[in-house]
Amino acid sequence: MKPISIAGILLIVLGALALAYQGITYTRQEKVIDVGPIHATADTQERIPIPPILGGLALVGGIALLVAGARETT
């Protein structure tokens, strides 16, 4: 398989995932109380939004790379 086709497939998969999930969510722990032997932490969920236009551009770019790889003669 050609490297341009692999890059196209990878972009298609990443674009589809970006459109499906529309963001990355992660959990962060922070100390609330740290007094002697008593420790308390709080878990907060943060979200990094991914715009749908970015996923769409990755999807279209992947399709273009896949088509360009198929047309290329070796």
PDB file of N, CA, C, O and CB in Angstrom:
ATOM      1  N   MET A   1       0.848  -1.170   0.000  1.00  0.00           N
ATOM      2  CA  MET A   1       0.000   0.000   0.000  1.00  0.00           C
ATOM      3  C   MET A   1       0.903   1.245   0.000  1.00  0.00           C
ATOM      4  O   MET A   1       1.935   1.275   0.670  1.00  0.00           O
ATOM      5  CB  MET A   1      -0.970  -0.009   1.231  1.00  0.00           C
ATOM      6  N   LYS A   2       0.505   2.244  -0.743  1.00  0.00           N
ATOM      7  CA  LYS A   2       1.289   3.465  -0.875  1.00  0.00           C
ATOM      8  C   LYS A   2       1.175   4.334   0.379  1.00  0.00           C
ATOM      9  O   LYS A   2       0.138   4.345   1.043  1.00  0.00           O
ATOM     10  CB  LYS A   2       0.837   4.253  -2.105  1.00  0.00           C
ATOM     11  N   PRO A   3       2.251   5.062   0.696  1.00  0.00           N
ATOM     12  CA  PRO A   3       2.202   5.928   1.880  1.00  0.00           C
ATOM     13  C   PRO A   3       1.118   7.011   1.795  1.00  0.00           C
ATOM     14  O   PRO A   3       0.542   7.387   2.816  1.00  0.00           O
ATOM     15  CB  PRO A   3       3.550   6.585   2.082  1.00  0.00           C
ATOM     16  N   ILE A   4       0.840   7.508   0.597  1.00  0.00           N
ATOM     17  CA  ILE A   4      -0.197   8.543   0.457  1.00  0.00           C
ATOM     18  C   ILE A   4      -1.585   7.956   0.749  1.00  0.00           C
ATOM     19  O   ILE A   4      -2.457   8.646   1.275  1.00  0.00           O
ATOM     20  CB  ILE A   4      -0.162   9.158  -0.972  1.00  0.00           C
ATOM     21  N   SER A   5      -1.778   6.694   0.408  1.00  0.00           N
ATOM     22  CA  SER A   5      -3.060   6.044   0.706  1.00  0.00           C
ATOM     23  C   SER A   5      -3.216   5.797   2.201  1.00  0.00           C
ATOM     24  O   SER A   5      -4.309   5.943   2.747  1.00  0.00           O
ATOM     25  CB  SER A   5      -3.181   4.718  -0.057  1.00  0.00           C
ATOM     26  N   ILE A   6      -2.125   5.425   2.860  1.00  0.00           N
ATOM     27  CA  ILE A   6      -2.173   5.212   4.312  1.00  0.00           C
ATOM     28  C   ILE A   6      -2.486   6.531   5.016  1.00  0.00           C
ATOM     29  O   ILE A   6      -3.291   6.563   5.946  1.00  0.00           O
ATOM     30  CB  ILE A   6      -0.827   4.623   4.832  1.00  0.00           C
ATOM     31  N   ALA A   7      -1.849   7.622   4.572  1.00  0.00           N
ATOM     32  CA  ALA A   7      -2.127   8.936   5.163  1.00  0.00           C
ATOM     33  C   ALA A   7      -3.581   9.336   4.919  1.00  0.00           C
ATOM     34  O   ALA A   7      -4.211   9.928   5.795  1.00  0.00           O
ATOM     35  CB  ALA A   7      -1.174  10.007   4.581  1.00  0.00           C
ATOM     36  N   GLY A   8      -4.118   9.022   3.750  1.00  0.00           N
ATOM     37  CA  GLY A   8      -5.513   9.326   3.446  1.00  0.00           C
ATOM     38  C   GLY A   8      -6.474   8.567   4.342  1.00  0.00           C
ATOM     39  O   GLY A   8      -7.445   9.137   4.839  1.00  0.00           O
ATOM     40  N   ILE A   9      -6.210   7.285   4.550  1.00  0.00           N
ATOM     41  CA  ILE A   9      -7.065   6.471   5.419  1.00  0.00           C
ATOM     42  C   ILE A   9      -6.994   6.978   6.856  1.00  0.00           C
ATOM     43  O   ILE A   9      -8.009   7.045   7.548  1.00  0.00           O
ATOM     44  CB  ILE A   9      -6.651   4.983   5.354  1.00  0.00           C
ATOM     45  N   LEU A  10      -5.784   7.334   7.302  1.00  0.00           N
ATOM     46  CA  LEU A  10      -5.617   7.860   8.656  1.00  0.00           C
ATOM     47  C   LEU A  10      -6.389   9.167   8.849  1.00  0.00           C
ATOM     48  O   LEU A  10      -7.020   9.367   9.887  1.00  0.00           O
ATOM     49  CB  LEU A  10      -4.131   8.079   8.956  1.00  0.00           C
ATOM     50  N   LEU A  11      -6.343  10.052   7.857  1.00  0.00           N
ATOM     51  CA  LEU A  11      -7.092  11.312   7.946  1.00  0.00           C
ATOM     52  C   LEU A  11      -8.598  11.078   7.943  1.00  0.00           C
ATOM     53  O   LEU A  11      -9.334  11.772   8.643  1.00  0.00           O
ATOM     54  CB  LEU A  11      -6.713  12.233   6.790  1.00  0.00           C
ATOM     55  N   ILE A  12      -9.054  10.117   7.171  1.00  0.00           N
ATOM     56  CA  ILE A  12     -10.482   9.798   7.141  1.00  0.00           C
ATOM     57  C   ILE A  12     -10.946   9.304   8.511  1.00  0.00           C
ATOM     58  O   ILE A  12     -11.992   9.724   9.006  1.00  0.00           O
ATOM     59  CB  ILE A  12     -10.778   8.735   6.059  1.00  0.00           C
ATOM     60  N   VAL A  13     -10.168   8.416   9.118  1.00  0.00           N
ATOM     61  CA  VAL A  13     -10.530   7.883  10.432  1.00  0.00           C
ATOM     62  C   VAL A  13     -10.519   8.993  11.480  1.00  0.00           C
ATOM     63  O   VAL A  13     -11.449   9.100  12.280  1.00  0.00           O
ATOM     64  CB  VAL A  13      -9.566   6.752  10.843  1.00  0.00           C
ATOM     65  N   LEU A  14      -9.462   9.826  11.480  1.00  0.00           N
ATOM     66  CA  LEU A  14      -9.385  10.913  12.454  1.00  0.00           C
ATOM     67  C   LEU A  14     -10.502  11.940  12.239  1.00  0.00           C
ATOM     68  O   LEU A  14     -11.050  12.459  13.211  1.00  0.00           O
ATOM     69  CB  LEU A  14      -8.018  11.600  12.371  1.00  0.00           C
ATOM     70  N   GLY A  15     -10.845  12.238  10.995  1.00  0.00           N
ATOM     71  CA  GLY A  15     -11.930  13.170  10.713  1.00  0.00           C
ATOM     72  C   GLY A  15     -13.270  12.634  11.174  1.00  0.00           C
ATOM     73  O   GLY A  15     -14.087  13.378  11.717  1.00  0.00           O
ATOM     74  N   ALA A  16     -13.501  11.345  10.963  1.00  0.00           N
ATOM     75  CA  ALA A  16     -14.761  10.741  11.403  1.00  0.00           C
ATOM     76  C   ALA A  16     -14.856  10.731  12.931  1.00  0.00           C
ATOM     77  O   ALA A  16     -15.923  10.983  13.490  1.00  0.00           O
ATOM     78  CB  ALA A  16     -14.890   9.307  10.853  1.00  0.00           C
ATOM     79  N   LEU A  17     -13.745  10.440  13.600  1.00  0.00           N
ATOM     80  CA  LEU A  17     -13.754  10.468  15.064  1.00  0.00           C
ATOM     81  C   LEU A  17     -13.971  11.881  15.597  1.00  0.00           C
ATOM     82  O   LEU A  17     -14.675  12.071  16.589  1.00  0.00           O
ATOM     83  CB  LEU A  17     -12.445   9.902  15.612  1.00  0.00           C
ATOM     84  N   ALA A  18     -13.370  12.868  14.944  1.00  0.00           N
ATOM     85  CA  ALA A  18     -13.547  14.261  15.372  1.00  0.00           C
ATOM     86  C   ALA A  18     -15.000  14.703  15.198  1.00  0.00           C
ATOM     87  O   ALA A  18     -15.530  15.441  16.029  1.00  0.00           O
ATOM     88  CB  ALA A  18     -12.610  15.194  14.575  1.00  0.00           C
ATOM     89  N   LEU A  19     -15.637  14.255  14.128  1.00  0.00           N
ATOM     90  CA  LEU A  19     -17.042  14.599  13.923  1.00  0.00           C
ATOM     91  C   LEU A  19     -17.948  13.864  14.915  1.00  0.00           C
ATOM     92  O   LEU A  19     -18.964  14.408  15.350  1.00  0.00           O
ATOM     93  CB  LEU A  19     -17.462  14.271  12.486  1.00  0.00           C
ATOM     94  N   ALA A  20     -17.585  12.638  15.270  1.00  0.00           N
ATOM     95  CA  ALA A  20     -18.429  11.851  16.171  1.00  0.00           C
ATOM     96  C   ALA A  20     -18.335  12.339  17.619  1.00  0.00           C
ATOM     97  O   ALA A  20     -19.358  12.469  18.291  1.00  0.00           O
ATOM     98  CB  ALA A  20     -18.039  10.380  16.097  1.00  0.00           C
ATOM     99  N   TYR A  21     -17.131  12.609  18.100  1.00  0.00           N
ATOM    100  CA  TYR A  21     -16.960  12.952  19.512  1.00  0.00           C
ATOM    101  C   TYR A  21     -16.943  14.453  19.770  1.00  0.00           C
ATOM    102  O   TYR A  21     -17.335  14.883  20.855  1.00  0.00           O
ATOM    103  CB  TYR A  21     -15.689  12.347  20.028  1.00  0.00           C
ATOM    104  N   GLN A  22     -16.512  15.249  18.830  1.00  0.00           N
ATOM    105  CA  GLN A  22     -16.481  16.710  18.895  1.00  0.00           C
ATOM    106  C   GLN A  22     -15.757  17.246  20.114  1.00  0.00           C
ATOM    107  O   GLN A  22     -16.110  18.311  20.620  1.00  0.00           O
ATOM    108  CB  GLN A  22     -17.872  17.245  18.879  1.00  0.00           C
ATOM    109  N   GLY A  23     -14.756  16.532  20.592  1.00  0.00           N
ATOM    110  CA  GLY A  23     -13.964  17.031  21.703  1.00  0.00           C
ATOM    111  C   GLY A  23     -13.252  15.924  22.441  1.00  0.00           C
ATOM    112  O   GLY A  23     -13.558  14.742  22.283  1.00  0.00           O
ATOM    113  N   ILE A  24     -12.290  16.334  23.253  1.00  0.00           N
ATOM    114  CA  ILE A  24     -11.524  15.404  24.069  1.00  0.00           C
ATOM    115  C   ILE A  24     -11.809  15.749  25.529  1.00  0.00           C
ATOM    116  O   ILE A  24     -11.673  16.901  25.942  1.00  0.00           O
ATOM    117  CB  ILE A  24      -9.980  15.476  23.744  1.00  0.00           C
ATOM    118  N   THR A  25     -12.201  14.745  26.299  1.00  0.00           N
ATOM    119  CA  THR A  25     -12.497  14.947  27.707  1.00  0.00           C
ATOM    120  C   THR A  25     -11.428  14.239  28.537  1.00  0.00           C
ATOM    121  O   THR A  25     -11.071  13.093  28.263  1.00  0.00           O
ATOM    122  CB  THR A  25     -13.920  14.426  28.062  1.00  0.00           C
ATOM    123  N   TYR A  26     -10.929  14.933  29.548  1.00  0.00           N
ATOM    124  CA  TYR A  26      -9.955  14.325  30.448  1.00  0.00           C
ATOM    125  C   TYR A  26     -10.274  14.731  31.884  1.00  0.00           C
ATOM    126  O   TYR A  26     -10.958  15.728  32.118  1.00  0.00           O
ATOM    127  CB  TYR A  26      -8.508  14.741  30.066  1.00  0.00           C
ATOM    128  N   THR A  27      -9.771  13.949  32.846  1.00  0.00           N
ATOM    129  CA  THR A  27     -10.018  14.192  34.261  1.00  0.00           C
ATOM    130  C   THR A  27      -8.738  14.688  34.917  1.00  0.00           C
ATOM    131  O   THR A  27      -7.658  14.139  34.699  1.00  0.00           O
ATOM    132  CB  THR A  27     -10.535  12.912  34.964  1.00  0.00           C
ATOM    133  N   ARG A  28      -8.878  15.730  35.719  1.00  0.00           N
ATOM    134  CA  ARG A  28      -7.732  16.314  36.416  1.00  0.00           C
ATOM    135  C   ARG A  28      -8.012  16.284  37.913  1.00  0.00           C
ATOM    136  O   ARG A  28      -9.113  16.606  38.360  1.00  0.00           O
ATOM    137  CB  ARG A  28      -7.452  17.775  35.927  1.00  0.00           C
ATOM    138  N   GLN A  29      -6.989  15.887  38.687  1.00  0.00           N
ATOM    139  CA  GLN A  29      -7.128  15.873  40.141  1.00  0.00           C
ATOM    140  C   GLN A  29      -6.426  17.097  40.716  1.00  0.00           C
ATOM    141  O   GLN A  29      -5.327  17.456  40.295  1.00  0.00           O
ATOM    142  CB  GLN A  29      -6.545  14.561  40.748  1.00  0.00           C
ATOM    143  N   GLU A  30      -7.075  17.724  41.679  1.00  0.00           N
ATOM    144  CA  GLU A  30      -6.455  18.847  42.355  1.00  0.00           C
ATOM    145  C   GLU A  30      -6.660  18.687  43.857  1.00  0.00           C
ATOM    146  O   GLU A  30      -7.697  18.202  44.310  1.00  0.00           O
ATOM    147  CB  GLU A  30      -7.038  20.195  41.849  1.00  0.00           C
ATOM    148  N   LYS A  31      -5.649  19.105  44.622  1.00  0.00           N
ATOM    149  CA  LYS A  31      -5.732  19.005  46.072  1.00  0.00           C
ATOM    150  C   LYS A  31      -6.645  20.100  46.611  1.00  0.00           C
ATOM    151  O   LYS A  31      -6.524  21.269  46.245  1.00  0.00           O
ATOM    152  CB  LYS A  31      -4.327  19.101  46.712  1.00  0.00           C
ATOM    153  N   VAL A  32      -7.558  19.696  47.487  1.00  0.00           N
ATOM    154  CA  VAL A  32      -8.457  20.645  48.125  1.00  0.00           C
ATOM    155  C   VAL A  32      -7.942  20.942  49.535  1.00  0.00           C
ATOM    156  O   VAL A  32      -7.828  22.099  49.940  1.00  0.00           O
ATOM    157  CB  VAL A  32      -9.916  20.093  48.165  1.00  0.00           C
ATOM    158  N   ILE A  33      -7.635  19.877  50.269  1.00  0.00           N
ATOM    159  CA  ILE A  33      -7.138  20.029  51.638  1.00  0.00           C
ATOM    160  C   ILE A  33      -5.912  19.133  51.799  1.00  0.00           C
ATOM    161  O   ILE A  33      -5.919  17.969  51.400  1.00  0.00           O
ATOM    162  CB  ILE A  33      -8.246  19.668  52.695  1.00  0.00           C
ATOM    163  N   ASP A  34      -4.868  19.696  52.388  1.00  0.00           N
ATOM    164  CA  ASP A  34      -3.665  18.928  52.681  1.00  0.00           C
ATOM    165  C   ASP A  34      -3.152  19.369  54.052  1.00  0.00           C
ATOM    166  O   ASP A  34      -2.198  20.139  54.158  1.00  0.00           O
ATOM    167  CB  ASP A  34      -2.569  19.127  51.568  1.00  0.00           C
ATOM    168  N   VAL A  35      -3.808  18.864  55.097  1.00  0.00           N
ATOM    169  CA  VAL A  35      -3.482  19.254  56.462  1.00  0.00           C
ATOM    170  C   VAL A  35      -3.020  18.006  57.212  1.00  0.00           C
ATOM    171  O   VAL A  35      -3.831  17.137  57.535  1.00  0.00           O
ATOM    172  CB  VAL A  35      -4.710  19.925  57.174  1.00  0.00           C
ATOM    173  N   GLY A  36      -1.741  17.918  57.484  1.00  0.00           N
ATOM    174  CA  GLY A  36      -1.196  16.777  58.222  1.00  0.00           C
ATOM    175  C   GLY A  36      -1.522  15.477  57.528  1.00  0.00           C
ATOM    176  O   GLY A  36      -1.240  15.313  56.341  1.00  0.00           O
ATOM    177  N   PRO A  37      -2.130  14.523  58.279  1.00  0.00           N
ATOM    178  CA  PRO A  37      -2.449  13.229  57.678  1.00  0.00           C
ATOM    179  C   PRO A  37      -3.753  13.233  56.861  1.00  0.00           C
ATOM    180  O   PRO A  37      -4.122  12.212  56.281  1.00  0.00           O
ATOM    181  CB  PRO A  37      -2.543  12.189  58.762  1.00  0.00           C
ATOM    182  N   ILE A  38      -4.437  14.364  56.817  1.00  0.00           N
ATOM    183  CA  ILE A  38      -5.708  14.442  56.090  1.00  0.00           C
ATOM    184  C   ILE A  38      -5.454  15.024  54.707  1.00  0.00           C
ATOM    185  O   ILE A  38      -4.920  16.124  54.562  1.00  0.00           O
ATOM    186  CB  ILE A  38      -6.750  15.302  56.866  1.00  0.00           C
ATOM    187  N   HIS A  39      -5.847  14.266  53.706  1.00  0.00           N
ATOM    188  CA  HIS A  39      -5.700  14.706  52.317  1.00  0.00           C
ATOM    189  C   HIS A  39      -7.054  14.590  51.634  1.00  0.00           C
ATOM    190  O   HIS A  39      -7.744  13.582  51.788  1.00  0.00           O
ATOM    191  CB  HIS A  39      -4.616  13.864  51.560  1.00  0.00           C
ATOM    192  N   ALA A  40      -7.429  15.591  50.896  1.00  0.00           N
ATOM    193  CA  ALA A  40      -8.676  15.557  50.125  1.00  0.00           C
ATOM    194  C   ALA A  40      -8.379  16.081  48.721  1.00  0.00           C
ATOM    195  O   ALA A  40      -7.726  17.109  48.547  1.00  0.00           O
ATOM    196  CB  ALA A  40      -9.807  16.407  50.820  1.00  0.00           C
ATOM    197  N   THR A  41      -8.870  15.354  47.737  1.00  0.00           N
ATOM    198  CA  THR A  41      -8.693  15.769  46.349  1.00  0.00           C
ATOM    199  C   THR A  41     -10.058  15.858  45.678  1.00  0.00           C
ATOM    200  O   THR A  41     -11.025  15.225  46.101  1.00  0.00           O
ATOM    201  CB  THR A  41      -7.764  14.783  45.585  1.00  0.00           C
ATOM    202  N   ALA A  42     -10.105  16.642  44.644  1.00  0.00           N
ATOM    203  CA  ALA A  42     -11.335  16.772  43.863  1.00  0.00           C
ATOM    204  C   ALA A  42     -11.011  16.460  42.406  1.00  0.00           C
ATOM    205  O   ALA A  42     -10.023  16.950  41.858  1.00  0.00           O
ATOM    206  CB  ALA A  42     -11.956  18.205  44.008  1.00  0.00           C
ATOM    207  N   ASP A  43     -11.851  15.643  41.793  1.00  0.00           N
ATOM    208  CA  ASP A  43     -11.702  15.325  40.376  1.00  0.00           C
ATOM    209  C   ASP A  43     -12.566  16.284  39.568  1.00  0.00           C
ATOM    210  O   ASP A  43     -13.764  16.417  39.815  1.00  0.00           O
ATOM    211  CB  ASP A  43     -12.093  13.842  40.085  1.00  0.00           C
ATOM    212  N   THR A  44     -11.944  16.949  38.601  1.00  0.00           N
ATOM    213  CA  THR A  44     -12.695  17.834  37.717  1.00  0.00           C
ATOM    214  C   THR A  44     -12.496  17.364  36.284  1.00  0.00           C
ATOM    215  O   THR A  44     -11.381  17.046  35.870  1.00  0.00           O
ATOM    216  CB  THR A  44     -12.248  19.322  37.887  1.00  0.00           C
ATOM    217  N   GLN A  45     -13.572  17.326  35.547  1.00  0.00           N
ATOM    218  CA  GLN A  45     -13.491  16.936  34.147  1.00  0.00           C
ATOM    219  C   GLN A  45     -13.364  18.176  33.282  1.00  0.00           C
ATOM    220  O   GLN A  45     -14.157  19.113  33.384  1.00  0.00           O
ATOM    221  CB  GLN A  45     -14.722  16.105  33.733  1.00  0.00           C
ATOM    222  N   GLU A  46     -12.364  18.162  32.439  1.00  0.00           N
ATOM    223  CA  GLU A  46     -12.114  19.252  31.504  1.00  0.00           C
ATOM    224  C   GLU A  46     -12.409  18.748  30.096  1.00  0.00           C
ATOM    225  O   GLU A  46     -12.317  17.552  29.817  1.00  0.00           O
ATOM    226  CB  GLU A  46     -10.644  19.779  31.620  1.00  0.00           C
ATOM    227  N   ARG A  47     -12.763  19.672  29.223  1.00  0.00           N
ATOM    228  CA  ARG A  47     -13.079  19.300  27.836  1.00  0.00           C
ATOM    229  C   ARG A  47     -12.369  20.245  26.881  1.00  0.00           C
ATOM    230  O   ARG A  47     -12.424  21.465  27.039  1.00  0.00           O
ATOM    231  CB  ARG A  47     -14.614  19.328  27.585  1.00  0.00           C
ATOM    232  N   ILE A  48     -11.704  19.669  25.891  1.00  0.00           N
ATOM    233  CA  ILE A  48     -11.080  20.439  24.821  1.00  0.00           C
ATOM    234  C   ILE A  48     -11.979  20.272  23.599  1.00  0.00           C
ATOM    235  O   ILE A  48     -12.026  19.186  23.022  1.00  0.00           O
ATOM    236  CB  ILE A  48      -9.587  19.961  24.532  1.00  0.00           C
ATOM    237  N   PRO A  49     -12.692  21.320  23.192  1.00  0.00           N
ATOM    238  CA  PRO A  49     -13.612  21.179  22.060  1.00  0.00           C
ATOM    239  C   PRO A  49     -12.862  21.136  20.731  1.00  0.00           C
ATOM    240  O   PRO A  49     -11.872  21.841  20.537  1.00  0.00           O
ATOM    241  CB  PRO A  49     -14.621  22.328  22.050  1.00  0.00           C
ATOM    242  N   ILE A  50     -13.351  20.301  19.828  1.00  0.00           N
ATOM    243  CA  ILE A  50     -12.828  20.232  18.463  1.00  0.00           C
ATOM    244  C   ILE A  50     -13.947  20.690  17.541  1.00  0.00           C
ATOM    245  O   ILE A  50     -15.009  20.069  17.510  1.00  0.00           O
ATOM    246  CB  ILE A  50     -12.329  18.774  18.092  1.00  0.00           C
ATOM    247  N   PRO A  51     -13.730  21.772  16.784  1.00  0.00           N
ATOM    248  CA  PRO A  51     -14.789  22.262  15.904  1.00  0.00           C
ATOM    249  C   PRO A  51     -15.135  21.240  14.810  1.00  0.00           C
ATOM    250  O   PRO A  51     -14.242  20.572  14.288  1.00  0.00           O
ATOM    251  CB  PRO A  51     -14.366  23.589  15.266  1.00  0.00           C
ATOM    252  N   PRO A  52     -16.399  21.115  14.467  1.00  0.00           N
ATOM    253  CA  PRO A  52     -16.799  20.170  13.420  1.00  0.00           C
ATOM    254  C   PRO A  52     -16.158  20.481  12.064  1.00  0.00           C
ATOM    255  O   PRO A  52     -15.952  19.578  11.253  1.00  0.00           O
ATOM    256  CB  PRO A  52     -18.310  20.172  13.277  1.00  0.00           C
ATOM    257  N   ILE A  53     -15.845  21.749  11.817  1.00  0.00           N
ATOM    258  CA  ILE A  53     -15.232  22.096  10.534  1.00  0.00           C
ATOM    259  C   ILE A  53     -13.854  21.448  10.407  1.00  0.00           C
ATOM    260  O   ILE A  53     -13.435  21.089   9.306  1.00  0.00           O
ATOM    261  CB  ILE A  53     -15.118  23.629  10.385  1.00  0.00           C
ATOM    262  N   LEU A  54     -13.150  21.298  11.529  1.00  0.00           N
ATOM    263  CA  LEU A  54     -11.837  20.657  11.513  1.00  0.00           C
ATOM    264  C   LEU A  54     -11.963  19.178  11.152  1.00  0.00           C
ATOM    265  O   LEU A  54     -11.162  18.658  10.374  1.00  0.00           O
ATOM    266  CB  LEU A  54     -11.144  20.815  12.878  1.00  0.00           C
ATOM    267  N   GLY A  55     -12.958  18.505  11.709  1.00  0.00           N
ATOM    268  CA  GLY A  55     -13.205  17.108  11.365  1.00  0.00           C
ATOM    269  C   GLY A  55     -13.616  16.948   9.913  1.00  0.00           C
ATOM    270  O   GLY A  55     -13.198  16.005   9.241  1.00  0.00           O
ATOM    271  N   GLY A  56     -14.437  17.871   9.432  1.00  0.00           N
ATOM    272  CA  GLY A  56     -14.856  17.820   8.032  1.00  0.00           C
ATOM    273  C   GLY A  56     -13.697  18.045   7.077  1.00  0.00           C
ATOM    274  O   GLY A  56     -13.601  17.382   6.044  1.00  0.00           O
ATOM    275  N   LEU A  57     -12.811  18.985   7.419  1.00  0.00           N
ATOM    276  CA  LEU A  57     -11.637  19.233   6.573  1.00  0.00           C
ATOM    277  C   LEU A  57     -10.698  18.026   6.552  1.00  0.00           C
ATOM    278  O   LEU A  57     -10.143  17.690   5.505  1.00  0.00           O
ATOM    279  CB  LEU A  57     -10.880  20.476   7.066  1.00  0.00           C
ATOM    280  N   ALA A  58     -10.521  17.375   7.697  1.00  0.00           N
ATOM    281  CA  ALA A  58      -9.686  16.172   7.742  1.00  0.00           C
ATOM    282  C   ALA A  58     -10.303  15.061   6.907  1.00  0.00           C
ATOM    283  O   ALA A  58      -9.587  14.328   6.225  1.00  0.00           O
ATOM    284  CB  ALA A  58      -9.492  15.700   9.191  1.00  0.00           C
ATOM    285  N   LEU A  59     -11.615  14.930   6.956  1.00  0.00           N
ATOM    286  CA  LEU A  59     -12.311  13.910   6.177  1.00  0.00           C
ATOM    287  C   LEU A  59     -12.168  14.164   4.679  1.00  0.00           C
ATOM    288  O   LEU A  59     -11.867  13.248   3.915  1.00  0.00           O
ATOM    289  CB  LEU A  59     -13.789  13.867   6.562  1.00  0.00           C
ATOM    290  N   VAL A  60     -12.382  15.401   4.267  1.00  0.00           N
ATOM    291  CA  VAL A  60     -12.263  15.751   2.844  1.00  0.00           C
ATOM    292  C   VAL A  60     -10.808  15.611   2.380  1.00  0.00           C
ATOM    293  O   VAL A  60     -10.553  15.130   1.276  1.00  0.00           O
ATOM    294  CB  VAL A  60     -12.771  17.200   2.593  1.00  0.00           C
ATOM    295  N   GLY A  61      -9.858  16.030   3.220  1.00  0.00           N
ATOM    296  CA  GLY A  61      -8.445  15.887   2.863  1.00  0.00           C
ATOM    297  C   GLY A  61      -8.035  14.432   2.731  1.00  0.00           C
ATOM    298  O   GLY A  61      -7.256  14.084   1.844  1.00  0.00           O
ATOM    299  N   GLY A  62      -8.551  13.582   3.600  1.00  0.00           N
ATOM    300  CA  GLY A  62      -8.257  12.154   3.507  1.00  0.00           C
ATOM    301  C   GLY A  62      -8.815  11.525   2.249  1.00  0.00           C
ATOM    302  O   GLY A  62      -8.163  10.688   1.625  1.00  0.00           O
ATOM    303  N   ILE A  63     -10.015  11.922   1.874  1.00  0.00           N
ATOM    304  CA  ILE A  63     -10.609  11.410   0.631  1.00  0.00           C
ATOM    305  C   ILE A  63      -9.794  11.878  -0.575  1.00  0.00           C
ATOM    306  O   ILE A  63      -9.564  11.113  -1.511  1.00  0.00           O
ATOM    307  CB  ILE A  63     -12.086  11.874   0.495  1.00  0.00           C
ATOM    308  N   ALA A  64      -9.357  13.147  -0.543  1.00  0.00           N
ATOM    309  CA  ALA A  64      -8.542  13.670  -1.639  1.00  0.00           C
ATOM    310  C   ALA A  64      -7.214  12.922  -1.741  1.00  0.00           C
ATOM    311  O   ALA A  64      -6.765  12.611  -2.844  1.00  0.00           O
ATOM    312  CB  ALA A  64      -8.290  15.172  -1.447  1.00  0.00           C
ATOM    313  N   LEU A  65      -6.584  12.633  -0.609  1.00  0.00           N
ATOM    314  CA  LEU A  65      -5.331  11.880  -0.639  1.00  0.00           C
ATOM    315  C   LEU A  65      -5.546  10.459  -1.136  1.00  0.00           C
ATOM    316  O   LEU A  65      -4.704   9.920  -1.854  1.00  0.00           O
ATOM    317  CB  LEU A  65      -4.695  11.854   0.745  1.00  0.00           C
ATOM    318  N   LEU A  66      -6.644   9.857  -0.768  1.00  0.00           N
ATOM    319  CA  LEU A  66      -6.946   8.497  -1.218  1.00  0.00           C
ATOM    320  C   LEU A  66      -7.166   8.462  -2.726  1.00  0.00           C
ATOM    321  O   LEU A  66      -6.696   7.546  -3.401  1.00  0.00           O
ATOM    322  CB  LEU A  66      -8.183   7.951  -0.491  1.00  0.00           C
ATOM    323  N   VAL A  67      -7.880   9.455  -3.257  1.00  0.00           N
ATOM    324  CA  VAL A  67      -8.108   9.536  -4.705  1.00  0.00           C
ATOM    325  C   VAL A  67      -6.806   9.814  -5.438  1.00  0.00           C
ATOM    326  O   VAL A  67      -6.539   9.222  -6.485  1.00  0.00           O
ATOM    327  CB  VAL A  67      -9.143  10.628  -5.032  1.00  0.00           C
ATOM    328  N   ALA A  68      -5.983  10.725  -4.885  1.00  0.00           N
ATOM    329  CA  ALA A  68      -4.708  11.052  -5.521  1.00  0.00           C
ATOM    330  C   ALA A  68      -3.773   9.838  -5.511  1.00  0.00           C
ATOM    331  O   ALA A  68      -3.022   9.637  -6.465  1.00  0.00           O
ATOM    332  CB  ALA A  68      -4.042  12.248  -4.809  1.00  0.00           C
ATOM    333  N   GLY A  69      -3.806   9.043  -4.468  1.00  0.00           N
ATOM    334  CA  GLY A  69      -2.982   7.849  -4.404  1.00  0.00           C
ATOM    335  C   GLY A  69      -3.437   6.782  -5.384  1.00  0.00           C
ATOM    336  O   GLY A  69      -2.615   6.022  -5.896  1.00  0.00           O
ATOM    337  N   ALA A  70      -4.736   6.715  -5.651  1.00  0.00           N
ATOM    338  CA  ALA A  70      -5.263   5.743  -6.603  1.00  0.00           C
ATOM    339  C   ALA A  70      -4.949   6.135  -8.042  1.00  0.00           C
ATOM    340  O   ALA A  70      -4.760   5.264  -8.891  1.00  0.00           O
ATOM    341  CB  ALA A  70      -6.763   5.595  -6.423  1.00  0.00           C
ATOM    342  N   ARG A  71      -4.893   7.417  -8.322  1.00  0.00           N
ATOM    343  CA  ARG A  71      -4.616   7.883  -9.677  1.00  0.00           C
ATOM    344  C   ARG A  71      -3.139   7.848 -10.026  1.00  0.00           C
ATOM    345  O   ARG A  71      -2.777   7.780 -11.201  1.00  0.00           O
ATOM    346  CB  ARG A  71      -5.135   9.277  -9.851  1.00  0.00           C
ATOM    347  N   GLU A  72      -2.287   7.893  -9.013  1.00  0.00           N
ATOM    348  CA  GLU A  72      -0.847   7.915  -9.232  1.00  0.00           C
ATOM    349  C   GLU A  72      -0.378   6.599  -9.864  1.00  0.00           C
ATOM    350  O   GLU A  72      -0.694   5.519  -9.366  1.00  0.00           O
ATOM    351  CB  GLU A  72      -0.108   8.169  -7.905  1.00  0.00           C
ATOM    352  N   THR A  73       0.368   6.699 -10.950  1.00  0.00           N
ATOM    353  CA  THR A  73       0.863   5.499 -11.635  1.00  0.00           C
ATOM    354  C   THR A  73       2.273   5.192 -11.166  1.00  0.00           C
ATOM    355  O   THR A  73       3.128   6.072 -11.064  1.00  0.00           O
ATOM    356  CB  THR A  73       0.833   5.681 -13.175  1.00  0.00           C
ATOM    357  N   THR A  74       2.486   3.920 -10.885  1.00  0.00           N
ATOM    358  CA  THR A  74       3.809   3.509 -10.403  1.00  0.00           C
ATOM    359  C   THR A  74       4.420   2.523 -11.352  1.00  0.00           C
ATOM    360  O   THR A  74       5.535   2.056 -11.123  1.00  0.00           O
ATOM    361  CB  THR A  74       3.726   2.906  -9.003  1.00  0.00           C
TER     362      THR A  74
END
